[in-house]
Amino acid sequence: AGSKLREVFDKINNLLSGKPVQTEGQTVLVTQHPQGLEFVCYKLAEKFVRHGEGEVSFHHDSAFPIAVVLSGIWELHPRVGDIFLAHLHKKCPYSVPFYPARKEGTSMEEYQRMLGYEVHDSKVEEQDHFLKRMSGMIRLYAAIIQLRWPYGNKQGAHPHGLSYGWRWLAQMLNLEPLADVTAMLLLDFLEVCGNALMKQYGIQFWKTMFFIQKSYIPRIEAVTSSGQMGCLSRLKNFVQKCLQAEEIPLPKGILTPSFWRT
């Protein structure tokens, strides 16, 4: 509910603003310790990224309520946004976007960590689980760049708005595609903020969609084995439908004005 989200936002904002906040029967103040504020910014940013790789990866619609709170907090407390990006880029290098290359002397285990895989006791996580986590984080990022906290100051610019999404898409299409990963991330990104990018960039956006269909999808196909075609097929269908309809559908779960009256 919109009212519940406002409560969450106000509590986080009050804590970061140095006001006393009640939690688990205790009153907490960031001024109680010289590094209190820095610690809270760090842990809060880390938690937002965890929401992306956890909750959003399983429930795609949850990207929007989480993103709108973070967007508002980022506007008022830029430090949280900076640390959030640092956590996000470390956990999901594809959010830069960046495909780390294996340097000489780097162990396979260390390289897998650089690619975003979780490695415990030399055991690497399953590919499906890895892709799910990356998907959740990209979806959260794609939701953040298009959302503003509705009760904030609308005079200033979004602290990390759609121009960053446009740049992400352009940089992504300049990289050599990876099997599995590239098709999934492009589909996630376009499903979540394609509609917003279409409204903002118009004809330039449609030129990019045409480039994806004619030039980039064949390049993804060239590196994709027969057992990895699922996501690529979904991306192809999505791009084709959008080009035929000359419309990108609104993402599922987007927060409507009526949501804020609940």
Steps between C-alpha positions, in 0.01 A plus 500: 500500500607856431452603865725213615771606256486858633552367853809305388636803313443737794671264743812466280505873425467591871782262593733647236398855599619440858153478655419236764337187354321223689602147402450173689412686818813720487561860400780526245695814405778513239670772706564248783828405330744711292478250213129431556375675189766348273423152637125541444552629142723199425266236649191659346656506150611138545146401602344662193733294276407186697133576434587504129679166495249341737145632501493656151655190341202294623225766486567733207224745599675577829768695307273807487415560870863434598632723220270794574612508866868481402452771236353736760768421758772545234363848423515611864810303602733468195756301702258204515466506120877509447555201731203316347662528154833376640330193656295439184800520266700263717219243532383538140774632267245487215327801659804713400482331235832317509613146424815444709787333314710238676844644568818297522550355846128522592367170632184354343319542834595868524402558137157343557448736792593794274230383256245519782476130591470400866779259595490313833762240593617491136143416389354735239126573505275347235468696175121536541539651846775734379287623207200553729704722735650705215151541352362631831776759536466627141121524540541703819750731325266542199215592738707753699607708198139572397333559840477808722375505858156663448517714817847641435625826354428486126718806423831314486602230254478128578831411671552207261240532227414356160810641328700239698270229363549627146876493555480148649312373193746661256802362687339156525453490121867592450614192694552160344202292624530216751290185473207495746585823678464765226159390368356476850628842613381678185155345534477588873613856435265561205200343677547727802603835349447463125173693519665790687795506255258495203316807637825683574706420187237436231647434156851441640361225720325331207823512298668319789224235512540446125878464547441239775272301267712518184857505631531417868270199538688313219823568693346352817381199294856443378627441858193313630481120508178309429441440873514874583238628256215565748582858593615590150165383357312714754715805412439445126124473553490808724695720255300375203162564669607850608623592152180369339276686746729807507443497873678371810250376760500652849687270737298268725481632854562869418364724777188685381363822660225291664769295684592807704140533622514156665 
